[in-house]
């Protein structure tokens, strides 16, 4: 999870690929987000492809 300036706020490491588990969901708790944050970006990363695929940009806080 990134803030609008690209700073990493939180990461979730997956211990194995989820190719045969689509779609799949995982949680992430105890993330501290500054109250002046206006948007967040969620993006995937793996050791083979690095950063890739579609980024999800969210308005923050949710409305």
mmCIF file of the N, C-alpha and C atoms, coordinates in Angstrom:
data_MODEL
# 
_entry.id   MODEL 
# 
loop_
_atom_site.group_PDB 
_atom_site.id 
_atom_site.type_symbol 
_atom_site.label_atom_id 
_atom_site.label_alt_id 
_atom_site.label_comp_id 
_atom_site.label_asym_id 
_atom_site.label_entity_id 
_atom_site.label_seq_id 
_atom_site.pdbx_PDB_ins_code 
_atom_site.Cartn_x 
_atom_site.Cartn_y 
_atom_site.Cartn_z 
_atom_site.occupancy 
_atom_site.B_iso_or_equiv 
_atom_site.pdbx_formal_charge 
_atom_site.auth_seq_id 
_atom_site.auth_comp_id 
_atom_site.auth_asym_id 
_atom_site.auth_atom_id 
_atom_site.pdbx_PDB_model_num 
ATOM 1   N N  . UNK A 1 1  ? 0.856   -1.160  0.000   1.00 0.00 ? 1  UNK A N  1 
ATOM 2   C CA . UNK A 1 1  ? 0.000   0.000   0.000   1.00 0.00 ? 1  UNK A CA 1 
ATOM 3   C C  . UNK A 1 1  ? 0.910   1.232   0.000   1.00 0.00 ? 1  UNK A C  1 
ATOM 4   N N  . UNK A 1 2  ? 0.616   2.169   -0.881  1.00 0.00 ? 2  UNK A N  1 
ATOM 5   C CA . UNK A 1 2  ? 1.419   3.387   -1.032  1.00 0.00 ? 2  UNK A CA 1 
ATOM 6   C C  . UNK A 1 2  ? 0.575   4.619   -0.784  1.00 0.00 ? 2  UNK A C  1 
ATOM 7   N N  . UNK A 1 3  ? 1.212   5.674   -0.278  1.00 0.00 ? 3  UNK A N  1 
ATOM 8   C CA . UNK A 1 3  ? 0.513   6.954   -0.193  1.00 0.00 ? 3  UNK A CA 1 
ATOM 9   C C  . UNK A 1 3  ? 0.678   7.680   -1.524  1.00 0.00 ? 3  UNK A C  1 
ATOM 10  N N  . UNK A 1 4  ? 0.133   8.892   -1.644  1.00 0.00 ? 4  UNK A N  1 
ATOM 11  C CA . UNK A 1 4  ? 0.159   9.616   -2.918  1.00 0.00 ? 4  UNK A CA 1 
ATOM 12  C C  . UNK A 1 4  ? 1.563   9.984   -3.373  1.00 0.00 ? 4  UNK A C  1 
ATOM 13  N N  . UNK A 1 5  ? 2.527   9.995   -2.445  1.00 0.00 ? 5  UNK A N  1 
ATOM 14  C CA . UNK A 1 5  ? 3.910   10.321  -2.789  1.00 0.00 ? 5  UNK A CA 1 
ATOM 15  C C  . UNK A 1 5  ? 4.746   9.080   -3.103  1.00 0.00 ? 5  UNK A C  1 
ATOM 16  N N  . UNK A 1 6  ? 4.104   7.895   -3.073  1.00 0.00 ? 6  UNK A N  1 
ATOM 17  C CA . UNK A 1 6  ? 4.823   6.658   -3.380  1.00 0.00 ? 6  UNK A CA 1 
ATOM 18  C C  . UNK A 1 6  ? 5.502   6.013   -2.193  1.00 0.00 ? 6  UNK A C  1 
ATOM 19  N N  . UNK A 1 7  ? 5.273   6.546   -0.987  1.00 0.00 ? 7  UNK A N  1 
ATOM 20  C CA . UNK A 1 7  ? 5.860   5.951   0.205   1.00 0.00 ? 7  UNK A CA 1 
ATOM 21  C C  . UNK A 1 7  ? 5.103   4.682   0.583   1.00 0.00 ? 7  UNK A C  1 
ATOM 22  N N  . UNK A 1 8  ? 5.826   3.612   0.888   1.00 0.00 ? 8  UNK A N  1 
ATOM 23  C CA . UNK A 1 8  ? 5.193   2.358   1.271   1.00 0.00 ? 8  UNK A CA 1 
ATOM 24  C C  . UNK A 1 8  ? 4.664   2.482   2.695   1.00 0.00 ? 8  UNK A C  1 
ATOM 25  N N  . UNK A 1 9  ? 3.354   2.250   2.846   1.00 0.00 ? 9  UNK A N  1 
ATOM 26  C CA . UNK A 1 9  ? 2.707   2.301   4.157   1.00 0.00 ? 9  UNK A CA 1 
ATOM 27  C C  . UNK A 1 9  ? 2.588   0.919   4.775   1.00 0.00 ? 9  UNK A C  1 
ATOM 28  N N  . UNK A 1 10 ? 2.436   -0.105  3.939   1.00 0.00 ? 10 UNK A N  1 
ATOM 29  C CA . UNK A 1 10 ? 2.274   -1.468  4.441   1.00 0.00 ? 10 UNK A CA 1 
ATOM 30  C C  . UNK A 1 10 ? 2.525   -2.456  3.321   1.00 0.00 ? 10 UNK A C  1 
ATOM 31  N N  . UNK A 1 11 ? 2.963   -3.660  3.694   1.00 0.00 ? 11 UNK A N  1 
ATOM 32  C CA . UNK A 1 11 ? 3.125   -4.742  2.739   1.00 0.00 ? 11 UNK A CA 1 
ATOM 33  C C  . UNK A 1 11 ? 2.529   -6.014  3.316   1.00 0.00 ? 11 UNK A C  1 
ATOM 34  N N  . UNK A 1 12 ? 2.135   -6.899  2.456   1.00 0.00 ? 12 UNK A N  1 
ATOM 35  C CA . UNK A 1 12 ? 1.649   -8.220  2.859   1.00 0.00 ? 12 UNK A CA 1 
ATOM 36  C C  . UNK A 1 12 ? 2.402   -9.229  2.005   1.00 0.00 ? 12 UNK A C  1 
ATOM 37  N N  . UNK A 1 13 ? 3.235   -10.062 2.625   1.00 0.00 ? 13 UNK A N  1 
ATOM 38  C CA . UNK A 1 13 ? 4.024   -11.056 1.913   1.00 0.00 ? 13 UNK A CA 1 
ATOM 39  C C  . UNK A 1 13 ? 3.222   -12.351 1.833   1.00 0.00 ? 13 UNK A C  1 
ATOM 40  N N  . UNK A 1 14 ? 3.067   -12.864 0.629   1.00 0.00 ? 14 UNK A N  1 
ATOM 41  C CA . UNK A 1 14 ? 2.384   -14.135 0.421   1.00 0.00 ? 14 UNK A CA 1 
ATOM 42  C C  . UNK A 1 14 ? 3.430   -15.241 0.367   1.00 0.00 ? 14 UNK A C  1 
ATOM 43  N N  . UNK A 1 15 ? 3.173   -16.346 1.026   1.00 0.00 ? 15 UNK A N  1 
ATOM 44  C CA . UNK A 1 15 ? 4.188   -17.400 1.141   1.00 0.00 ? 15 UNK A CA 1 
ATOM 45  C C  . UNK A 1 15 ? 4.199   -18.355 -0.042  1.00 0.00 ? 15 UNK A C  1 
ATOM 46  N N  . UNK A 1 16 ? 3.176   -18.314 -0.899  1.00 0.00 ? 16 UNK A N  1 
ATOM 47  C CA . UNK A 1 16 ? 3.164   -19.157 -2.089  1.00 0.00 ? 16 UNK A CA 1 
ATOM 48  C C  . UNK A 1 16 ? 2.257   -18.506 -3.134  1.00 0.00 ? 16 UNK A C  1 
ATOM 49  N N  . UNK A 1 17 ? 2.431   -18.902 -4.412  1.00 0.00 ? 17 UNK A N  1 
ATOM 50  C CA . UNK A 1 17 ? 1.570   -18.353 -5.459  1.00 0.00 ? 17 UNK A CA 1 
ATOM 51  C C  . UNK A 1 17 ? 0.114   -18.772 -5.259  1.00 0.00 ? 17 UNK A C  1 
ATOM 52  N N  . UNK A 1 18 ? -0.786  -17.972 -5.760  1.00 0.00 ? 18 UNK A N  1 
ATOM 53  C CA . UNK A 1 18 ? -2.217  -18.246 -5.644  1.00 0.00 ? 18 UNK A CA 1 
ATOM 54  C C  . UNK A 1 18 ? -2.860  -18.386 -7.019  1.00 0.00 ? 18 UNK A C  1 
ATOM 55  N N  . UNK A 1 19 ? -2.114  -18.960 -7.949  1.00 0.00 ? 19 UNK A N  1 
ATOM 56  C CA . UNK A 1 19 ? -2.565  -19.084 -9.334  1.00 0.00 ? 19 UNK A CA 1 
ATOM 57  C C  . UNK A 1 19 ? -3.869  -19.867 -9.422  1.00 0.00 ? 19 UNK A C  1 
ATOM 58  N N  . UNK A 1 20 ? -3.993  -20.934 -8.666  1.00 0.00 ? 20 UNK A N  1 
ATOM 59  C CA . UNK A 1 20 ? -5.184  -21.784 -8.739  1.00 0.00 ? 20 UNK A CA 1 
ATOM 60  C C  . UNK A 1 20 ? -6.235  -21.414 -7.701  1.00 0.00 ? 20 UNK A C  1 
ATOM 61  N N  . UNK A 1 21 ? -6.124  -20.238 -7.117  1.00 0.00 ? 21 UNK A N  1 
ATOM 62  C CA . UNK A 1 21 ? -7.055  -19.786 -6.081  1.00 0.00 ? 21 UNK A CA 1 
ATOM 63  C C  . UNK A 1 21 ? -7.662  -18.442 -6.469  1.00 0.00 ? 21 UNK A C  1 
ATOM 64  N N  . UNK A 1 22 ? -8.058  -18.288 -7.709  1.00 0.00 ? 22 UNK A N  1 
ATOM 65  C CA . UNK A 1 22 ? -8.556  -17.000 -8.183  1.00 0.00 ? 22 UNK A CA 1 
ATOM 66  C C  . UNK A 1 22 ? -10.073 -16.953 -8.147  1.00 0.00 ? 22 UNK A C  1 
ATOM 67  N N  . UNK A 1 23 ? -10.668 -15.883 -7.708  1.00 0.00 ? 23 UNK A N  1 
ATOM 68  C CA . UNK A 1 23 ? -9.991  -14.796 -6.993  1.00 0.00 ? 23 UNK A CA 1 
ATOM 69  C C  . UNK A 1 23 ? -9.690  -15.211 -5.556  1.00 0.00 ? 23 UNK A C  1 
ATOM 70  N N  . UNK A 1 24 ? -8.731  -14.548 -4.950  1.00 0.00 ? 24 UNK A N  1 
ATOM 71  C CA . UNK A 1 24 ? -8.426  -14.816 -3.551  1.00 0.00 ? 24 UNK A CA 1 
ATOM 72  C C  . UNK A 1 24 ? -8.328  -13.498 -2.803  1.00 0.00 ? 24 UNK A C  1 
ATOM 73  N N  . UNK A 1 25 ? -8.534  -13.553 -1.516  1.00 0.00 ? 25 UNK A N  1 
ATOM 74  C CA . UNK A 1 25 ? -8.453  -12.343 -0.688  1.00 0.00 ? 25 UNK A CA 1 
ATOM 75  C C  . UNK A 1 25 ? -7.554  -12.607 0.499   1.00 0.00 ? 25 UNK A C  1 
ATOM 76  N N  . UNK A 1 26 ? -6.920  -11.576 0.962   1.00 0.00 ? 26 UNK A N  1 
ATOM 77  C CA . UNK A 1 26 ? -6.109  -11.625 2.173   1.00 0.00 ? 26 UNK A CA 1 
ATOM 78  C C  . UNK A 1 26 ? -6.306  -10.301 2.896   1.00 0.00 ? 26 UNK A C  1 
ATOM 79  N N  . UNK A 1 27 ? -6.079  -10.286 4.188   1.00 0.00 ? 27 UNK A N  1 
ATOM 80  C CA . UNK A 1 27 ? -6.253  -9.082  4.980   1.00 0.00 ? 27 UNK A CA 1 
ATOM 81  C C  . UNK A 1 27 ? -4.915  -8.461  5.363   1.00 0.00 ? 27 UNK A C  1 
ATOM 82  N N  . UNK A 1 28 ? -5.011  -7.233  5.831   1.00 0.00 ? 28 UNK A N  1 
ATOM 83  C CA . UNK A 1 28 ? -3.839  -6.513  6.328   1.00 0.00 ? 28 UNK A CA 1 
ATOM 84  C C  . UNK A 1 28 ? -4.331  -5.601  7.435   1.00 0.00 ? 28 UNK A C  1 
ATOM 85  N N  . UNK A 1 29 ? -3.826  -5.796  8.634   1.00 0.00 ? 29 UNK A N  1 
ATOM 86  C CA . UNK A 1 29 ? -4.326  -5.016  9.770   1.00 0.00 ? 29 UNK A CA 1 
ATOM 87  C C  . UNK A 1 29 ? -3.222  -4.168  10.388  1.00 0.00 ? 29 UNK A C  1 
ATOM 88  N N  . UNK A 1 30 ? -3.625  -3.304  11.268  1.00 0.00 ? 30 UNK A N  1 
ATOM 89  C CA . UNK A 1 30 ? -2.731  -2.422  12.034  1.00 0.00 ? 30 UNK A CA 1 
ATOM 90  C C  . UNK A 1 30 ? -1.881  -1.527  11.144  1.00 0.00 ? 30 UNK A C  1 
ATOM 91  N N  . UNK A 1 31 ? -2.496  -1.031  10.064  1.00 0.00 ? 31 UNK A N  1 
ATOM 92  C CA . UNK A 1 31 ? -1.821  -0.098  9.163   1.00 0.00 ? 31 UNK A CA 1 
ATOM 93  C C  . UNK A 1 31 ? -2.121  1.311   9.641   1.00 0.00 ? 31 UNK A C  1 
ATOM 94  N N  . UNK A 1 32 ? -1.105  2.122   9.808   1.00 0.00 ? 32 UNK A N  1 
ATOM 95  C CA . UNK A 1 32 ? -1.282  3.506   10.232  1.00 0.00 ? 32 UNK A CA 1 
ATOM 96  C C  . UNK A 1 32 ? -1.305  4.410   9.001   1.00 0.00 ? 32 UNK A C  1 
ATOM 97  N N  . UNK A 1 33 ? -2.422  5.116   8.837   1.00 0.00 ? 33 UNK A N  1 
ATOM 98  C CA . UNK A 1 33 ? -2.586  6.028   7.701   1.00 0.00 ? 33 UNK A CA 1 
ATOM 99  C C  . UNK A 1 33 ? -2.806  7.426   8.265   1.00 0.00 ? 33 UNK A C  1 
ATOM 100 N N  . UNK A 1 34 ? -1.963  8.347   7.856   1.00 0.00 ? 34 UNK A N  1 
ATOM 101 C CA . UNK A 1 34 ? -2.047  9.723   8.326   1.00 0.00 ? 34 UNK A CA 1 
ATOM 102 C C  . UNK A 1 34 ? -3.416  10.316  8.022   1.00 0.00 ? 34 UNK A C  1 
ATOM 103 N N  . UNK A 1 35 ? -3.930  11.137  8.929   1.00 0.00 ? 35 UNK A N  1 
ATOM 104 C CA . UNK A 1 35 ? -5.261  11.713  8.717   1.00 0.00 ? 35 UNK A CA 1 
ATOM 105 C C  . UNK A 1 35 ? -5.298  12.722  7.569   1.00 0.00 ? 35 UNK A C  1 
ATOM 106 N N  . UNK A 1 36 ? -4.147  13.198  7.094   1.00 0.00 ? 36 UNK A N  1 
ATOM 107 C CA . UNK A 1 36 ? -4.145  14.109  5.946   1.00 0.00 ? 36 UNK A CA 1 
ATOM 108 C C  . UNK A 1 36 ? -3.997  13.373  4.606   1.00 0.00 ? 36 UNK A C  1 
ATOM 109 N N  . UNK A 1 37 ? -3.994  12.036  4.641   1.00 0.00 ? 37 UNK A N  1 
ATOM 110 C CA . UNK A 1 37 ? -3.904  11.239  3.418   1.00 0.00 ? 37 UNK A CA 1 
ATOM 111 C C  . UNK A 1 37 ? -5.201  11.357  2.626   1.00 0.00 ? 37 UNK A C  1 
ATOM 112 N N  . UNK A 1 38 ? -5.083  11.600  1.331   1.00 0.00 ? 38 UNK A N  1 
ATOM 113 C CA . UNK A 1 38 ? -6.243  11.776  0.457   1.00 0.00 ? 38 UNK A CA 1 
ATOM 114 C C  . UNK A 1 38 ? -6.451  10.595  -0.493  1.00 0.00 ? 38 UNK A C  1 
ATOM 115 N N  . UNK A 1 39 ? -5.387  9.805   -0.759  1.00 0.00 ? 39 UNK A N  1 
ATOM 116 C CA . UNK A 1 39 ? -5.524  8.668   -1.659  1.00 0.00 ? 39 UNK A CA 1 
ATOM 117 C C  . UNK A 1 39 ? -4.481  7.603   -1.325  1.00 0.00 ? 39 UNK A C  1 
ATOM 118 N N  . UNK A 1 40 ? -4.780  6.370   -1.729  1.00 0.00 ? 40 UNK A N  1 
ATOM 119 C CA . UNK A 1 40 ? -3.886  5.232   -1.533  1.00 0.00 ? 40 UNK A CA 1 
ATOM 120 C C  . UNK A 1 40 ? -3.789  4.461   -2.842  1.00 0.00 ? 40 UNK A C  1 
ATOM 121 N N  . UNK A 1 41 ? -2.667  3.781   -3.044  1.00 0.00 ? 41 UNK A N  1 
ATOM 122 C CA . UNK A 1 41 ? -2.485  2.925   -4.199  1.00 0.00 ? 41 UNK A CA 1 
ATOM 123 C C  . UNK A 1 41 ? -2.133  1.524   -3.711  1.00 0.00 ? 41 UNK A C  1 
ATOM 124 N N  . UNK A 1 42 ? -2.807  0.532   -4.266  1.00 0.00 ? 42 UNK A N  1 
ATOM 125 C CA . UNK A 1 42 ? -2.523  -0.861  -3.965  1.00 0.00 ? 42 UNK A CA 1 
ATOM 126 C C  . UNK A 1 42 ? -1.922  -1.465  -5.225  1.00 0.00 ? 42 UNK A C  1 
ATOM 127 N N  . UNK A 1 43 ? -0.797  -2.188  -5.089  1.00 0.00 ? 43 UNK A N  1 
ATOM 128 C CA . UNK A 1 43 ? -0.181  -2.810  -6.250  1.00 0.00 ? 43 UNK A CA 1 
ATOM 129 C C  . UNK A 1 43 ? 0.440   -4.148  -5.866  1.00 0.00 ? 43 UNK A C  1 
ATOM 130 N N  . UNK A 1 44 ? 0.519   -5.024  -6.836  1.00 0.00 ? 44 UNK A N  1 
ATOM 131 C CA . UNK A 1 44 ? 1.084   -6.349  -6.604  1.00 0.00 ? 44 UNK A CA 1 
ATOM 132 C C  . UNK A 1 44 ? 2.568   -6.390  -6.921  1.00 0.00 ? 44 UNK A C  1 
ATOM 133 N N  . UNK A 1 45 ? 3.256   -7.344  -6.295  1.00 0.00 ? 45 UNK A N  1 
ATOM 134 C CA . UNK A 1 45 ? 4.682   -7.547  -6.529  1.00 0.00 ? 45 UNK A CA 1 
ATOM 135 C C  . UNK A 1 45 ? 4.998   -9.005  -6.257  1.00 0.00 ? 45 UNK A C  1 
ATOM 136 N N  . UNK A 1 46 ? 5.836   -9.594  -7.100  1.00 0.00 ? 46 UNK A N  1 
ATOM 137 C CA . UNK A 1 46 ? 6.351   -10.923 -6.795  1.00 0.00 ? 46 UNK A CA 1 
ATOM 138 C C  . UNK A 1 46 ? 7.805   -11.003 -7.223  1.00 0.00 ? 46 UNK A C  1 
ATOM 139 N N  . UNK A 1 47 ? 8.477   -12.063 -6.802  1.00 0.00 ? 47 UNK A N  1 
ATOM 140 C CA . UNK A 1 47 ? 9.912   -12.196 -7.072  1.00 0.00 ? 47 UNK A CA 1 
ATOM 141 C C  . UNK A 1 47 ? 10.220  -12.441 -8.541  1.00 0.00 ? 47 UNK A C  1 
ATOM 142 N N  . UNK A 1 48 ? 9.264   -12.980 -9.296  1.00 0.00 ? 48 UNK A N  1 
ATOM 143 C CA . UNK A 1 48 ? 9.481   -13.282 -10.707 1.00 0.00 ? 48 UNK A CA 1 
ATOM 144 C C  . UNK A 1 48 ? 9.204   -12.064 -11.579 1.00 0.00 ? 48 UNK A C  1 
ATOM 145 N N  . UNK A 1 49 ? 8.034   -11.438 -11.393 1.00 0.00 ? 49 UNK A N  1 
ATOM 146 C CA . UNK A 1 49 ? 7.590   -10.356 -12.278 1.00 0.00 ? 49 UNK A CA 1 
ATOM 147 C C  . UNK A 1 49 ? 7.819   -8.961  -11.711 1.00 0.00 ? 49 UNK A C  1 
ATOM 148 N N  . UNK A 1 50 ? 8.271   -8.889  -10.461 1.00 0.00 ? 50 UNK A N  1 
ATOM 149 C CA . UNK A 1 50 ? 8.419   -7.628  -9.751  1.00 0.00 ? 50 UNK A CA 1 
ATOM 150 C C  . UNK A 1 50 ? 7.076   -6.896  -9.732  1.00 0.00 ? 50 UNK A C  1 
ATOM 151 N N  . UNK A 1 51 ? 7.069   -5.572  -9.871  1.00 0.00 ? 51 UNK A N  1 
ATOM 152 C CA . UNK A 1 51 ? 5.802   -4.838  -9.884  1.00 0.00 ? 51 UNK A CA 1 
ATOM 153 C C  . UNK A 1 51 ? 5.189   -4.953  -11.258 1.00 0.00 ? 51 UNK A C  1 
ATOM 154 N N  . UNK A 1 52 ? 3.926   -5.229  -11.289 1.00 0.00 ? 52 UNK A N  1 
ATOM 155 C CA . UNK A 1 52 ? 3.276   -5.376  -12.581 1.00 0.00 ? 52 UNK A CA 1 
ATOM 156 C C  . UNK A 1 52 ? 1.777   -5.508  -12.405 1.00 0.00 ? 52 UNK A C  1 
ATOM 157 N N  . UNK A 1 53 ? 1.091   -5.531  -13.510 1.00 0.00 ? 53 UNK A N  1 
ATOM 158 C CA . UNK A 1 53 ? -0.358  -5.644  -13.454 1.00 0.00 ? 53 UNK A CA 1 
ATOM 159 C C  . UNK A 1 53 ? -1.004  -4.313  -13.157 1.00 0.00 ? 53 UNK A C  1 
ATOM 160 N N  . UNK A 1 54 ? -2.245  -4.383  -12.806 1.00 0.00 ? 54 UNK A N  1 
ATOM 161 C CA . UNK A 1 54 ? -3.043  -3.185  -12.597 1.00 0.00 ? 54 UNK A CA 1 
ATOM 162 C C  . UNK A 1 54 ? -2.883  -2.652  -11.175 1.00 0.00 ? 54 UNK A C  1 
ATOM 163 N N  . UNK A 1 55 ? -2.670  -1.353  -11.042 1.00 0.00 ? 55 UNK A N  1 
ATOM 164 C CA . UNK A 1 55 ? -2.673  -0.698  -9.729  1.00 0.00 ? 55 UNK A CA 1 
ATOM 165 C C  . UNK A 1 55 ? -4.101  -0.265  -9.402  1.00 0.00 ? 55 UNK A C  1 
ATOM 166 N N  . UNK A 1 56 ? -4.435  -0.310  -8.144  1.00 0.00 ? 56 UNK A N  1 
ATOM 167 C CA . UNK A 1 56 ? -5.747  0.118   -7.682  1.00 0.00 ? 56 UNK A CA 1 
ATOM 168 C C  . UNK A 1 56 ? -5.563  1.395   -6.885  1.00 0.00 ? 56 UNK A C  1 
ATOM 169 N N  . UNK A 1 57 ? -6.134  2.496   -7.356  1.00 0.00 ? 57 UNK A N  1 
ATOM 170 C CA . UNK A 1 57 ? -6.033  3.783   -6.674  1.00 0.00 ? 57 UNK A CA 1 
ATOM 171 C C  . UNK A 1 57 ? -7.350  4.073   -5.978  1.00 0.00 ? 57 UNK A C  1 
ATOM 172 N N  . UNK A 1 58 ? -7.278  4.404   -4.702  1.00 0.00 ? 58 UNK A N  1 
ATOM 173 C CA . UNK A 1 58 ? -8.463  4.619   -3.871  1.00 0.00 ? 58 UNK A CA 1 
ATOM 174 C C  . UNK A 1 58 ? -8.458  6.013   -3.267  1.00 0.00 ? 58 UNK A C  1 
ATOM 175 N N  . UNK A 1 59 ? -9.631  6.637   -3.234  1.00 0.00 ? 59 UNK A N  1 
ATOM 176 C CA . UNK A 1 59 ? -9.777  7.868   -2.464  1.00 0.00 ? 59 UNK A CA 1 
ATOM 177 C C  . UNK A 1 59 ? -9.762  7.488   -0.989  1.00 0.00 ? 59 UNK A C  1 
ATOM 178 N N  . UNK A 1 60 ? -9.139  8.319   -0.172  1.00 0.00 ? 60 UNK A N  1 
ATOM 179 C CA . UNK A 1 60 ? -9.068  8.044   1.261   1.00 0.00 ? 60 UNK A CA 1 
ATOM 180 C C  . UNK A 1 60 ? -9.425  9.289   2.039   1.00 0.00 ? 60 UNK A C  1 
ATOM 181 N N  . UNK A 1 61 ? -10.209 9.235   3.061   1.00 0.00 ? 61 UNK A N  1 
ATOM 182 C CA . UNK A 1 61 ? -10.916 8.033   3.522   1.00 0.00 ? 61 UNK A CA 1 
ATOM 183 C C  . UNK A 1 61 ? -12.055 7.680   2.585   1.00 0.00 ? 61 UNK A C  1 
ATOM 184 N N  . UNK A 1 62 ? -12.506 6.408   2.634   1.00 0.00 ? 62 UNK A N  1 
ATOM 185 C CA . UNK A 1 62 ? -13.605 6.003   1.756   1.00 0.00 ? 62 UNK A CA 1 
ATOM 186 C C  . UNK A 1 62 ? -14.864 6.838   2.033   1.00 0.00 ? 62 UNK A C  1 
ATOM 187 N N  . UNK A 1 63 ? -15.647 7.045   1.012   1.00 0.00 ? 63 UNK A N  1 
ATOM 188 C CA . UNK A 1 63 ? -16.857 7.856   1.163   1.00 0.00 ? 63 UNK A CA 1 
ATOM 189 C C  . UNK A 1 63 ? -18.078 6.998   1.257   1.00 0.00 ? 63 UNK A C  1 
# 
